């Protein structure tokens, strides 16, 4: 089971003095990856991970300020979007199958009935076409 993502917001600027420290500016949102006793936490910001003093940040809760994270869609809207995408995919697959059936009826079956191809050639051409459509 995946643990919930814990995020914090920087209350002050922090410029690390070591290469394993995470630099950030006031207001940055940091994803905490480790909480250690002693006042230093590990976190990620803009694909960079490093240690920072925990007293430079405060817990960040979604909706506590106006920023890009507030644009996360509600579950109902996501479900509706998925439904639309699924229906579009289903309709395009139905159209594709209809085109394949037309090809069988209009081209491949006449090749067989008019004996234009040998049985082996026809079998090779058809392969698993019937199972697909």
C-alpha positions in Angstrom: 0.0 0.0 0.0 1.4 3.4 -1.0 1.8 5.9 1.8 0.2 9.3 1.3 2.4 12.1 -0.2 3.5 14.5 2.5 4.2 18.0 1.2 5.5 21.1 3.0 5.8 24.8 2.0 9.0 26.8 2.6 8.5 29.6 5.1 12.0 31.0 4.4 14.7 30.8 1.7 17.3 28.1 2.3 20.7 27.9 0.5 22.4 24.7 1.4 26.1 24.7 2.0 26.7 21.0 1.1 25.9 19.3 -2.2 23.4 16.9 -0.5 21.3 19.8 0.8 18.2 21.0 -1.0 18.1 24.7 -1.8 14.7 26.4 -2.0 12.9 29.7 -1.9 10.1 30.9 0.4 6.8 29.5 -0.9 8.2 26.5 -2.7 6.3 23.3 -2.3 8.5 20.4 -1.3 7.6 16.7 -1.3 9.1 15.1 1.8 10.8 11.7 1.2 12.3 11.1 4.7 11.7 12.6 8.1 14.6 12.1 10.5 14.9 13.0 14.1 17.3 15.9 14.6 15.6 18.5 12.6 16.7 17.5 9.0 14.3 16.1 6.5 14.9 14.8 2.9 12.7 16.2 0.2 12.3 16.7 -3.5 11.8 19.9 -5.4 12.0 20.2 -9.2 13.5 16.8 -9.7 16.2 17.6 -7.1 16.4 15.7 -3.8 18.3 16.8 -0.8 18.3 17.5 3.0 16.8 20.6 4.5 16.1 22.0 8.0 12.5 21.0 9.0 12.0 24.2 10.9 12.2 26.2 7.6 9.0 24.6 6.3 5.4 24.1 7.4 2.9 21.4 6.5 1.2 22.1 3.2 -2.4 21.0 2.7 -4.1 21.0 -0.7 -6.3 24.0 -1.0 -4.4 26.1 1.6 -3.3 28.6 -1.1 -3.9 29.3 -4.7 -1.3 27.6 -6.9 -1.1 24.9 -9.6 -1.9 22.1 -7.2 -5.4 23.7 -6.7 -6.2 22.7 -10.3 -6.5 19.0 -9.4 -9.8 17.7 -10.8 -12.5 16.2 -8.6 -13.1 12.4 -8.9 -16.4 12.9 -10.6 -14.9 15.0 -13.4 -12.1 12.5 -13.9 -14.6 9.6 -14.1 -16.6 11.6 -16.7 -13.5 12.3 -18.7 -12.4 8.6 -18.6 -15.9 7.6 -19.8 -15.7 10.0 -22.8 -12.2 8.7 -23.7 -13.4 5.1 -23.3 -16.4 5.7 -25.5 -14.3 7.4 -28.2 -11.9 4.5 -28.2 -14.8 2.0 -28.4 -16.4 3.8 -31.3 -13.1 4.0 -33.2 -12.5 0.3 -32.7 -16.0 -0.5 -33.9 -15.4 1.6 -37.0 -12.1 -0.3 -37.6 -13.8 -3.7 -37.3 -16.5 -2.6 -39.7 -13.7 -1.6 -42.2 -12.1 -5.0 -41.8 -15.4 -6.8 -42.3 -15.9 -4.8 -45.5 -12.5 -5.8 -46.7 -13.3 -9.5 -46.1 -16.7 -9.2 -47.8 -15.7 -7.0 -50.8 -12.1 -8.2 -51.5 -11.0 -11.4 -49.8 -14.2 -13.5 -50.2 -14.4 -12.7 -54.0 -10.8 -13.7 -54.4 -11.7 -17.1 -52.9 -15.0 -17.6 -54.7 -13.6 -16.7 -58.1 -10.6 -18.9 -57.5 -8.1 -16.2 -58.2 -5.9 -17.5 -55.4 -4.9 -21.0 -54.5 -6.2 -22.4 -51.2 -2.7 -22.0 -49.7 -2.4 -18.4 -50.9 -5.9 -17.6 -49.6 -5.1 -19.3 -46.2 -1.9 -17.3 -45.9 -3.6 -14.1 -46.7 -6.5 -14.7 -44.3 -4.2 -16.1 -41.5 -6.3 -15.1 -38.4 -8.4 -12.5 -40.0 -11.7 -14.2 -39.2 -10.8 -14.4 -35.5 -10.0 -10.7 -35.5 -13.2 -9.6 -37.0 
